[in-house]
Amino acid sequence: MMRNFLLLLMASFMMACSQTDIEKIPVILDTDANNELDDQHAIAYLIYNDDLFDIRGITTNRTWNGGLVEEHTKEARRIVHLCQADERYPVVSGANGDYMTLKDSMDNPVYDGQQAVDFIIEQAHRVPEGKKLLLIPVGKLTNIALALKKDPSIIGKVKVVWLGSNWPGPGEYNMDNDTSAVNPIIGSGVGMWVCTVRGGTMEVKTTRAEIGKRLSGRGPLVEPIEGRHGGNFNRLGDYLYNLWENVGQEERSLFDMAAVATVKNPAWAMDTVIYSPRLMNGEWVITGCREDSVVFFRNYDVNRVMDDFWKTMEKIDGQN
């Protein structure tokens, strides 16, 4: 029953679009792109699904790996450039710090994360009546929590799909980077899906050999850019393969790509609705009230998700 309800909800969400843009879902991806290599695949997968998504832009944040937020912004811009999409999709820098540190600074003329926060709020208000802006944070939740606090009127205008947590277990990189942002978002009452990691998106994997076989030498030919690990690149597929060469592992999970895939087809994972979950001292607890709820996704159909990824990435040559 719950699966049918969620599919009906997504269908209704998509059907609410205008007649001229009937299938497209307004979306912002929020990423710590310089952290490892799954963000880059998620950005490309999102861009090459632009027949489904009305991509308003990409916001960035800093997590423990990959340097300050400026480095994450540079990496996101590399991927957008290699997808030949610079003119279509802005990349906006967000927060270095965490929600607890920044939440009382938003009355200042300038504060950490301001550009991304203001961009999220602006785009939420631009979404037509009857539609919602989908926020897909695939790192920490800081930018999203700050935006909801600064302008609570957008709570009914957005939906959050977060790649994070090991629910029902403790820990997880994205969550631990800003535990203080989790409860304010859930408690706001905003619609929220969580694509879990352990037992969830972690199982959505591919290999360096497969990336090389399917993507090397492919993508639109663009002005060369310097890569994260040095060298110059003018095709997306070559850059993605270079990231794999530098990670030093043959097999890796594409966590963040799987979060975007969850939006594309929620039936590719098992869903569970939990009423009023809260993060307490790093542990998930259920408060017992029914004021808000979160849908947690686990147990992904890996073959279907990866098949769709490869099918989507077949489009990269068509924009040359």
N, C-alpha and C positions, 0 to 999 in steps of 0.2 A: 504493500500500500504506500509506504513512504517513498519508494523509488518512483512509483507512478505519479505521486504528488510532486516530486522534484522535477520530473520530466515535464509535467504539465506546467509547473511554475516557469521553467526555462522557456517552454514554448510560448507561454503567455508573454513573457518578457521580450522575446524576439518579435512576436506579432504586434506588440505595442508600437513598433517603429513606424515611421511614416511610409506612405505608399511608394515614395521615390527611393527609399532606403530601407526596404522592408526587413531585410535579414540582418542588418548590421547592429552590433551591440557597442555602444560608446564605452571606451576602455582607456585606462591609464595603467601602464606597467611600472611598478616601483621596484628598483633593482639595486643590488650591491654588485654591479657587473664585474668589478675587478677582483672579486673574491676568489673565484675559481673558473670553471668553464661552462657550467650548465646555464648560467644567465645568458650567455651569448647565444646559445641554441634556442633559448626561450624567446629572446628578442627576434631572432630570424624567423622562428616558427610563427610568432604573432604577426610579423609584417607580411609573411607569405600566406597568411589567412585573412588578408585584408578584404576578402569578399564577405567575410562574416563579421569582422571587427571594424568599427569606426574608431580608429586609433587616434586619440586626442594628443598623445605625447608619452614620453617616458620620463619618470623622475628617478633620482638616485639617492642613495644613502650610504653611509660608511659603516661597515662592520669591521671586526678585528683584523681580518686579512685584507690586503690589497691597498693599503695606504689611506690617505684622507679622501673625502668625498670627491674632490676634484679628479682623482685618479679613476674613480668609479664612473664619473661623468665622461671622462675621456674614452674609457673602454666602451661604454654604451654608444657613444658617438661613432666610434670605429665601426661597430656592427651596423648601425643605421646607414653610415656612409657606404659600407661594402654591400648593403642591400639596395643601394642607389635610391635612398629615401630621405636624404638630408633636407630637401625642400618640403617634405610632407610632414615629418614628425619631429617636433622639438624635443630636445633632451634637457631637462631642468635639474639643477643641483639641489639637493636637500640637506638633511641633517648629518653632522658629524656626531653630535652628542645624543643622549637618550631623553626620553619623555620626561622623566622626573626632574632632570636638570633644566630642561628647556620650557616646561609648561607655564612657568610664571614670567617668562621673558617676552611673551608675544605682544605686550603693549609697547615694547621698545620700538623705535623707528627701524632698527635693523636687528635681526637675531638669527642664530644658527638654524638653518632649514627654511628660512622665510620664503625663498623663491619657489620651492616645491610646494610648501603649504599654501601659498597664495594661488599657485597654478591649479592645484587640486580643487580649491574652493571656487575659483573662477570657472573652471570647466564643469563642475557640478551644477552651478547656476545656469550654465548655458544649455544643459540638456533639456529638451522639450518636455512639456507636461506629459505625464504618462510613461516616461522612460526613466531609467536610472543609469548613472555612470558607474561602470564596473571598475573597481580598484583592485589590481592584482599585485599585492606586495609579495615579492619573492626573497626578501631579506628581513630585517627587523621592521617593526610596525611603527616606528617613531613618526615618520611623516604623516601617516594616516591618523594616528592618535592626536597629533598636534592640530591637524586640519579640523577634525571633529570638535576639538575643544575650542578652537578659535571661532568657528562658526557652526554652532549646533544645528542651525537651520538646514544644513546639507545632509543631516542624518537620514532623512526620508528620501533624499535624492541620490544616494549612493548605495552600493552593495560591495562588500569586501570579500575577496577570495584570497586567502593567505596560504602561502607555502611555509609551514612551520609546525613545530611541536612534535613530540612523540606520543601524543595522546593515545591511550590513557596513562602512559608512563611519563616519567619526568624527563627533563633535559631536552636539548636540541639546539643547534647552533643559532639559527635565526631568533628563536625565542630567548635564548640566554643573552643575546646581544642587547636586548632591551626588554627585560621582564616587566618593567614598570608600564609599558604601553599596552599590555595584553588586556588587563581587566577594564581600563577605561573604555576600550573599544567595545568589548562584550557588553559592559554595563550601559553603554549609550543606547542600546536597543537597535543598532544598525543591523541589517541583514548580513549574516556572516557565514561563509564556508571556510573550513580549514582542511587543506590537503596535507595530511600527516606525512612524516618522513619515515621513521622506523615502522615497518609493516605496511608502508604506503608507497610514496614516490621513490623511496630508496631502491625499490625493485625494478624501476624503469631504467634499464641500463643499455649501453651499447659499448662498442670497443673501438680502439684506435684504428685497427685494421678495417673495420666496417666504415668508419668515417672517411678514411683514405680512399677506399674502394668506391664509395658512393658520391663523395663530394669534392675530392681533390681536383683542381683544374676547372671547377665549375663556379658559376655565378656571373653576374653582370660585370663587364670590364669597366672599372672606375679609375679615377685618379689615384695613384699609389699613396698609401699612408704607412707610417711607421707602426709596427705591431707592438703589443705589450712586452714581448720578449726580444724586441729588436727586429731588424729586417724590414723590408718594404713589401706591401701586399696590395694587389689590385683586383683580387677575386675573393669572394666570401668563403668558398670552399677551402681554398688554400690557407686562409687565416684560421678557420676552425680546426683544420688538421694540425696546424702549427701549435695551437693551444694544447692539443692532445700530445704532441711530441714533447712539449715542455712539462707536462704534468707528471710524467714518469710512471704512469700506470696504464696497463693495457685495457682495463675495463673501468668504467665510471658510470655513476647514476646521473641521469638528466632530470633531477628533481624539479627544477623550475619550469622546464618545458612541460612536464606532466601536469603542473598547476594550470597552465594555459589550456592543455588538452581536457582537463576536468570541466572547464567552462564550455568547451566545444561540444563535449558529450559526457554528461554526468554519469551515464550508464557504464562508463569504462572503469568505474570504481564502486566499492560498496560504501553506502552512506549510513550514518547513524545520527539521529537528532538527539542532542543533549540539552536539557533545560538548565539554564543558569550555571554553567561551569565557571569556575574561577581558579586562577593560579595563586596558590598560597605557599609561600616559602619554597617555590620551585616545584610544587606538587599540584596536580589537578584535583580539585574537589568539586562536588556538586552540592550547591547550597540548598536545594530542595524546593525553591520557589519556581514559578513558571513565568517570570516577568520577561525573560529573554531566552533565546536559544541559539545554538551553534550547530551546524551540520558538519560532522567530521567525515572525511573520506579516507578509506584504507583499502587494502587488497585490490590493487589495480590489475586490470586485464592488460598485462605488459605487451602482449603481442598486438592487440588492437591499437594501443597508444603508439607503439613504435612503428607499426604499419602506417598509421596516419602521419607520423612525423616524416617518414621517408617519402610518402606520397606527396605531402606538402612541399618538401624540399626539392621535388622534381620541378617545381615552378621556377627555381632560381635562374635557370638559363633563359626563361621566356621574357625577362625584363632587360636583357642586354640590348 
